[in-house]
Amino acid sequence: MNGPMVRLRHLIAPLFGAVLLGTLIAGCGGGATSGTTGAVPKLVTPPRSLMHAVLHISRSSIPSVMAKLVRSGAYASPVKGKKIKQLAHVMTVSQGLNLVNNGGPVMAGATVYNILVNCADESCWGSKIGQFENDLFSNGGGTGMINILDQYIGQSATGAYADGGDYPVTYNTSSQLGDQDIDNIVYQVATANNIPTGYNTMFNVFLASGVQQCSQAAGGCYGQQYCAYHGSNDYSDIGHAIYSVEPYQDIQGCQVSNLPSPNGSTADSTASTASHEMFEAFTDPDVAINNVAWYNQTGGEIGDLCAPAAGVPTGNVQLGADTWEIQMEYDNNVSDCSYSP
């Protein structure tokens, strides 16, 4: 295996609109498809030069969107020092930390769409979101970190995931955001761009520094209880939408462990948390709506078991031509955290 391997028994403590356009231009401020656990067509990564037009989203559209929201749920990645939210409806693990398949769906292949809130490009998050996603998704011939997923999705993950590009939006973030705001943003981006929802699509919602956000579904507030979270929504017209919420990660309790990091603390902290949420969504997209897939009642999901919040520091890994400081993911094959299968 390439990259550091850190044994859990040594490192894990016991696991028991328009007003915003100026800000966006300047940079940072303050048909559903069915689920599948089988093979899906390989995806082709779109060119990174594909930057979509700015979409102006108003909070005034929240009522109409909420009228279409049938069901929703979210599952958070805790701030360092906080514990995971345990679920009462999953199997109890009698020994070890290995993930258990509880029968829910997985994302055996997906295109990931990045929603950039109030930033015209990726500069608010270190300017390397797409670069990291492409490195991660295409790295089957390198350390093969993406292939840790093979055992969970039932096929090779090489070529199964793709970066679908960036979708900048304006949104009023002058007051605290809640679940309804995220539901609104995801819905508007999906419908305005005719992006199909379902288990082959994921939306990553990136929030800039200074944006306050709390989620009743995820059980707390950014920077206090959680760093980020992933979830899924059912809308009556566009179906099942899987997403993550990625607030600014270069803060105490969420940033990477070792500074200076290869790409700078902001870029690597963003990449580490994004990888955490994507790996968890790919292996357990409906965890919070009582349709659990790969989970461990003691330690949580694939990313939770290997996160700084669980006592496992981030480290450097080579993905393609680039080095990133990110967290490891849990590999049942070795019963440990790893950067390679």
C-alpha positions, -999 to 999 in steps of 0.1 A, spaced: 0 0 0 12 35 -7 7 64 18 8 62 55 -13 35 73 -23 45 108 -38 18 130 -70 27 147 -61 10 179 -33 35 183 -49 66 172 -87 64 178 -98 73 212 -127 52 223 -156 57 200 -186 53 222 -299 379 -49 -288 412 -66 -273 427 -34 -249 398 -34 -237 401 -70 -210 426 -62 -196 402 -36 -198 373 -61 -179 392 -88 -153 404 -64 -147 370 -48 -154 357 -13 -177 375 11 -177 378 52 -365 134 -136 -354 112 -107 -335 80 -112 -338 48 -92 -312 36 -67 -287 9 -76 -262 -13 -59 -251 -28 -92 -230 -18 -121 -236 16 -138 -221 30 -170 -187 45 -166 -188 83 -165 -167 107 -186 -152 137 -167 -163 170 -183 -136 196 -190 -128 218 -160 -131 248 -183 -169 243 -181 -179 271 -158 -217 276 -158 -234 310 -158 -242 326 -125 -277 317 -112 -294 343 -89 -315 325 -63 -339 344 -40 -350 334 -5 -385 343 -16 -387 310 -35 -384 290 -3 -421 285 2 -427 271 -32 -398 248 -29 -408 236 6 -442 228 -8 -425 203 -31 -403 188 -4 -417 154 6 -389 140 28 -354 151 39 -326 141 62 -289 148 69 -260 133 87 -231 154 100 -193 152 102 -186 164 138 -161 191 147 -130 177 164 -139 170 200 -176 162 192 -191 127 187 -211 113 158 -248 112 159 -257 75 166 -286 59 149 -310 36 168 -323 18 137 -291 1 124 -274 -32 132 -253 -33 164 -217 -42 157 -205 -69 180 -168 -68 173 -143 -45 155 -150 -13 137 -158 -28 102 -187 -12 84 -219 -34 81 -242 -34 51 -276 -26 64 -293 -30 31 -297 6 19 -287 19 -15 -252 30 -26 -240 53 -53 -222 29 -76 -213 58 -100 -221 95 -99 -215 129 -114 -206 155 -88 -218 191 -93 -202 219 -72 -225 248 -62 -204 279 -53 -224 302 -32 -215 339 -36 -181 333 -52 -176 336 -90 -150 308 -90 -133 284 -65 -110 311 -50 -130 313 -18 -120 277 -10 -84 277 -22 -91 274 -60 -86 236 -62 -119 219 -57 -122 206 -92 -85 197 -94 -89 176 -63 -121 159 -75 -105 150 -108 -73 137 -90 -94 116 -67 -119 102 -92 -92 93 -118 -66 79 -95 -73 42 -100 -38 38 -115 -21 57 -87 -25 50 -50 -60 40 -60 -77 57 -31 -110 58 -49 -109 20 -52 -114 16 -15 -150 20 -26 -149 -12 -47 -158 -35 -18 -188 -13 -8 -203 -5 -42 -199 -39 -58 -178 -29 -88 -146 -10 -96 -148 27 -87 -122 36 -114 -140 59 -138 -173 55 -121 -173 91 -106 -170 124 -124 -167 161 -117 -196 178 -134 -183 214 -131 -190 245 -111 -223 263 -107 -219 297 -91 -250 312 -75 -259 344 -56 -278 340 -24 -286 363 6 -263 350 33 -265 381 55 -284 361 81 -280 326 93 -288 298 67 -310 268 76 -322 236 61 -347 255 39 -320 276 23 -300 245 13 -331 228 0 -339 259 -20 -304 262 -35 -301 226 -45 -336 226 -61 -330 258 -81 -296 246 -94 -310 213 -104 -341 227 -122 -324 257 -138 -297 235 -154 -319 204 -161 -296 182 -140 -313 148 -133 -315 138 -97 -311 103 -82 -283 80 -71 -261 90 -100 -259 127 -91 -245 145 -61 -245 183 -54 -218 198 -32 -229 232 -17 -198 253 -8 -203 282 16 -177 310 19 -159 322 50 -182 341 74 -214 324 64 -233 311 94 -253 279 89 -273 256 112 -292 225 103 -320 209 123 -317 178 101 -279 175 108 -284 183 145 -265 216 151 -245 244 137 -214 248 116 -182 252 136 -200 242 169 -214 207 163 -203 199 128 -178 208 100 -200 196 71 -228 171 63 -244 151 36 -281 144 31 -309 136 7 -341 152 -2 -372 140 -20 -390 166 -41 -424 159 -56 -414 169 -91 -376 163 -95 -373 133 -72 -344 122 -50 -316 148 -46 -283 138 -28 -261 166 -16 -235 178 8 -231 211 26 -195 223 28 -190 254 49 -156 270 50 -133 244 65 -101 264 74 -112 269 110 -103 252 143 -118 218 146 -123 213 109 -89 222 92 -62 197 84 -38 185 111 -4 194 97 5 229 87 18 241 63 0 216 40 9 209 4 -18 232 -12 -23 256 17 -46 250 47 -78 263 29 -75 241 -2 -65 210 17 -90 214 44 -117 219 18 -105 188 -1 -103 166 31 -138 174 42 -152 171 6 -137 137 3 -152 127 37 -187 137 26 -184 122 -9 -171 88 3 -199 87 29 -226 97 4 -213 71 -21 -215 43 5 -245 55 25 -265 82 7 -298 78 27 -284 73 62 -306 99 78 -339 88 62 -339 53 77 -325 36 46 -290 29 59 -263 12 38 -227 9 51 -225 20 87 -210 11 121 -231 20 151 -200 26 173 -180 47 149 -203 59 121 -197 60 84 -166 53 62 -153 88 68 -163 92 105 -140 63 115 -110 80 100 -116 116 107 -97 140 131 -128 140 152 -122 102 158 -86 109 167 -70 101 133 -49 130 119 -49 139 83 -18 131 62 -3 135 27 -13 112 -2 -3 113 -38 -33 114 -62 -21 114 -97 5 142 -101 -6 161 -70 -1 157 -33 -30 164 -9 -33 165 28 -66 148 35 -81 122 58 -80 85 52 -111 63 46 -121 31 63 -112 -1 45 -130 -33 57 -105 -54 38 -77 -44 63 -100 -33 92 -83 0 93 -80 35 78 -62 37 46 -53 58 15 -53 27 -8 -72 -5 -11 
